Structures are given as structure tokens and as C-alpha cells.
Amino acid sequence: PPAISSYMGGTVRANFGPHFVHPPKGLPTGLKLRPMSEMCPGPMDPSKVLEAFKKEKLLGKKIDEAIANAIHDAVLTEATMRNDAFRKHMMNHVEIVRAGRKERGLGTADLPEPVLEQVDSSGSGDIDVQDTVMESGV
């Protein structure tokens, strides 16, 4: 069954965490709610993805070294793109929650602050400077 259903053209905005505009308060002692977002962890570090790929030895020993290196580069590039997309998603999530709280006059002290970080999002070796969000344990 769906988590949400709408009727007659209704619209819904769902937030599965890890940050919320209205965090739960007044919970019974000992009850700790966790966001649904914890069920889907973020992507592995790109270097660890490449390391895991190499450990699988999927390419065999007779493959040309140039071809193997090209495949390794492709794996690393895709892993880097996934990682960058996830970080951008998390940054956008925090900013949406921050805006929602400010709109309602709620505090934002528990949200991670944006930090300036250098990121090579293209895999080209060029460094782009962009805003990202500090690690929030997600």
C-alpha cells in the first residue's frame, strides 16, 4: 500500500529526513524515532568503490592493461558522480528545511551550516569551488 494517497488532485510534499521542518517533540521517555532516510545510506566513497571493484577481479588476467585502466576510470567517474549528486541532494534538503523553519519562525541551530569545499565533480582533475554541507552523519 502507498505511504500517501491523494484524492481529487491533492498534492503532498513528503520529507523522509534526515532533517525536518517540524522535528518530533514531547516523545515518551526512551522512544527514539529515526528518519526513513536511514534505510537508504549514502553512496560509498569513490575510491572505496574502485577498490571493491578491483577486488572482485571481474576483468580477468588476459585483458589489455589500457582497457582495464579505462574501465577503472569509468567506474571511478560514475562513483564520483553518484557521490557528488548525493551531496548536492543533501545540501538542497538542508536548505529546504532551513527555509521552511525560517518561514515558520523556528530555529535552525541543529542544521549543518554550509561550508566552502573544493570538489572535482567532473572527474577531469579540475577543481571547482562550490558550497556543500558539512557531514551530518548521513
CORTA-V934044 format. One record per residue. N is the residue number from 0. SS is DSSP state (2 for helix, 1 for strand, 0 for the rest). Layout:
n=N ss=SS
n=N ss=SS
//
This chain:
n=0 ss=0
n=1 ss=0
n=2 ss=0
n=3 ss=0
n=4 ss=0
n=5 ss=0
n=6 ss=0
n=7 ss=0
n=8 ss=0
n=9 ss=0
n=10 ss=0
n=11 ss=0
n=12 ss=0
n=13 ss=0
n=14 ss=0
n=15 ss=0
n=16 ss=0
n=17 ss=0
n=18 ss=0
n=19 ss=0
n=20 ss=0
n=21 ss=0
n=22 ss=0
n=23 ss=0
n=24 ss=0
n=25 ss=0
n=26 ss=0
n=27 ss=0
n=28 ss=0
n=29 ss=0
n=30 ss=0
n=31 ss=0
n=32 ss=0
n=33 ss=0
n=34 ss=0
n=35 ss=2
n=36 ss=2
n=37 ss=2
n=38 ss=2
n=39 ss=0
n=40 ss=0
n=41 ss=0
n=42 ss=0
n=43 ss=0
n=44 ss=0
n=45 ss=2
n=46 ss=2
n=47 ss=2
n=48 ss=2
n=49 ss=2
n=50 ss=2
n=51 ss=2
n=52 ss=2
n=53 ss=2
n=54 ss=2
n=55 ss=2
n=56 ss=0
n=57 ss=0
n=58 ss=0
n=59 ss=0
n=60 ss=0
n=61 ss=0
n=62 ss=0
n=63 ss=0
n=64 ss=2
n=65 ss=2
n=66 ss=2
n=67 ss=2
n=68 ss=2
n=69 ss=2
n=70 ss=2
n=71 ss=2
n=72 ss=2
n=73 ss=2
n=74 ss=2
n=75 ss=2
n=76 ss=2
n=77 ss=2
n=78 ss=2
n=79 ss=2
n=80 ss=2
n=81 ss=2
n=82 ss=2
n=83 ss=2
n=84 ss=2
n=85 ss=2
n=86 ss=2
n=87 ss=2
n=88 ss=2
n=89 ss=2
n=90 ss=2
n=91 ss=2
n=92 ss=2
n=93 ss=2
n=94 ss=2
n=95 ss=2
n=96 ss=2
n=97 ss=2
n=98 ss=2
n=99 ss=2
n=100 ss=2
n=101 ss=2
n=102 ss=2
n=103 ss=0
n=104 ss=0
n=105 ss=0
n=106 ss=0
n=107 ss=0
n=108 ss=0
n=109 ss=0
n=110 ss=0
n=111 ss=0
n=112 ss=0
n=113 ss=1
n=114 ss=1
n=115 ss=1
n=116 ss=1
n=117 ss=1
n=118 ss=1
n=119 ss=0
n=120 ss=0
n=121 ss=0
n=122 ss=0
n=123 ss=0
n=124 ss=0
n=125 ss=0
n=126 ss=0
n=127 ss=1
n=128 ss=1
n=129 ss=1
n=130 ss=1
n=131 ss=1
n=132 ss=1
n=133 ss=0
n=134 ss=0
n=135 ss=0
n=136 ss=0
n=137 ss=0
//
